[in-house]
Amino acid sequence: MARAVQHPRSLFHRRPRPSGRGTAEDGPGRPLPLLPRLLAVLCAFVFMVVFAVVLARLTLHPSPASEALTHTNLHPGRSLRAYLDQPALRDAVRQIGGNILLGVPFGVLAPVVAPRTRGFLRVLVLTAVVMLLVECAQGALVTGRAFDIDDVILNTGGALLGYLLLGRRLSRAVHARRPKA
């Protein structure tokens, strides 16, 4: 029995769907109109600025009273173990959960404001770099604060969570790829 041979290019060529909608990987088939796209990007930019101000106030505010309690942590997991060894579970949840929640807005807003940052790996690298810079500034310049690698890990994890839950979809809706002519 003879097999039909497909042209090699046809193996990778996708035909458009009859409904005119894209696949789940492509996002919506039609991009949003220009005005809603501009408003969405502008709102995301404003929220990103607000997030940056809140991040700076939370992390770069001096805490002279806790100067004797601060210590630099370069070993992943060391602070997490210390949080979990505390007698009050509420304090551990506040520390760990707060660091995760601090990264979520970054993962949601960054791909909307800058579409080239869309993608799991790009969000991971961008967030890790930004949070490393924040922690370095904290450790070097702020009284009563110290560099903690676990904070970078938790913030980055929060950003990835935000990206996966909402940032990816928002970015695809705002910056949908135009169909090829």
N, C-alpha and C positions, 0 to 999 in steps of 0.2 A: 504494500500500500504506500503510495507516494504522499509525502507531507508537503504541505504548502509552505513555501519559504517567505517569511516576512522581510521586507526591506529593513535593515538595521535601524534606520532613523524612525521608522514607525513604531518601534518598541518604546521609544521615549516621548513620542508626540502624544499629547492629550487632546482629545476632541472636546470642544466646549459642551457643557451640559445643556440640554434642551430648554431648561427653565431660565437660562441666562445667569444663574447664580454660580458662584465659584465653589470650590471644594472647601472642606473644613481647614485645610492647610493654607489656602489662599485668602481666607477671610471673605468678607462680602464681595459679591461680584461687581457692584458699582460703588465707587467712592461717594462719600457724602458731598453734597454741594459745597461750593467754596465758602460761603458765609458761615454755615454751621461748623465747618472744619476750622476756620480761623477763630471762631468763638471758643471752640473746644481747646485749641492750642493755647489761646490767650488765658483761658481759665486755668488750664494745667500749669502754665507759666506762673500765674499769680499764686496758685497753691504751692508750687515749688519754692517760690521766694518765701512764702509764709513758713513752709517746712524748714527752710534753711535758717530762718530767724529763730524758730523754736528750737531747732537742733543746736544752734550756737548758744542760746540762753541755757539750755539744759546741760550742755557738755562743757562749755567754756566759761561758766560762771565760777569764780573762786569760792573755795570752801575752806577758809583757814581753820575752822574748828576741827575738820577731819584730817588735817595735815599729818598728824602722828599716826593715823590709821591707814593711810594710803601706802600702796606698794606697787611697784611695776610688776606686771605679769607677762612673761614671754613664753610661757609653757601652756599650750592649748589644753583646756580642761581643768586647770588648777583653780581658777576662780569659780567655775561651775561647781566643783566639788565643795569648795568652801561655802558657797551659797546653799547647797543642798545639805550640808552638815549643820547648818544653823538650826537651833531648836524651834524657831517659829517658821513654819512652812510659808506663811504669808510673806515674809521678807524675801525668801528665795523666789517665790512666784513673782513678786514685784520686780526684783532685779532681772531675772531671766525674761519674764514676759515683757517688761518695759524695754529691754534692749531689742527684743524681737519686734515689738510694735514700732519702735523708733525707726526701723528700716523699711517697714511696709510702704509708707508714702513714696519713698524713693523708687521702689520697684513698680509702683503704679504710675507715677508721673514721668519718670525719665524717658520711657519709650514714647510717650505722647508728645513731650516737649522736643525731644530729639529722636526722630524715627530711626536713625542709624544705630541707636543703642538697643533696638529691638532684637531680642534673641536671648536665650537663657544664659549662654556663655558671656555675651556682652554685658548683660545686666550684672552678672556675677563679678566680672573684672572691674567694671566701673564702680560698683558699690564697694567692693573690697578696697579699691584705691582711695575713694573718697573717705571711707570710714578709717582707713589707716592714717590718712592725713589729719582727720579730726583727732584721733587718739594720740598721734605724735604731738600735735599742738597742745592737747590737754596735758600730756606728760611733761612737755618742755616749758610751757608758758604759764600754766594756771596753778595757783597755790591750792593745795589740798586735793589735787587730781593727779592721776597717774595713768600711764599707758597700760592697757589691758587687752591682750590678743583675743580673749574670750568675748569682749564687747564687739570687736570687729567681726568675729565669727557669727555672733547672734544677730547683729545688725544686718549683715549680709544675708543670713538665712531669712530674716524678716523681709528684706527686699525681694528675694527670690519668691517667697510666698506671695507677696503683693503682686509681683509680676505674673505668676502663674494663675492666681485667682482673678485678677482684674486688669492688670497693666497690658497684658498681651492682647486681650480682646478690645480694650479701649484704643490701643495703638492701631490695631487692624481696622477698626471702624473709622478712625480719623484719617489714617494714612493708607487707605486701601490702594492696592496696586491697580493701575488702570489696565483694562484689557488691551492686548496687542491688536493692532489694526490688521 
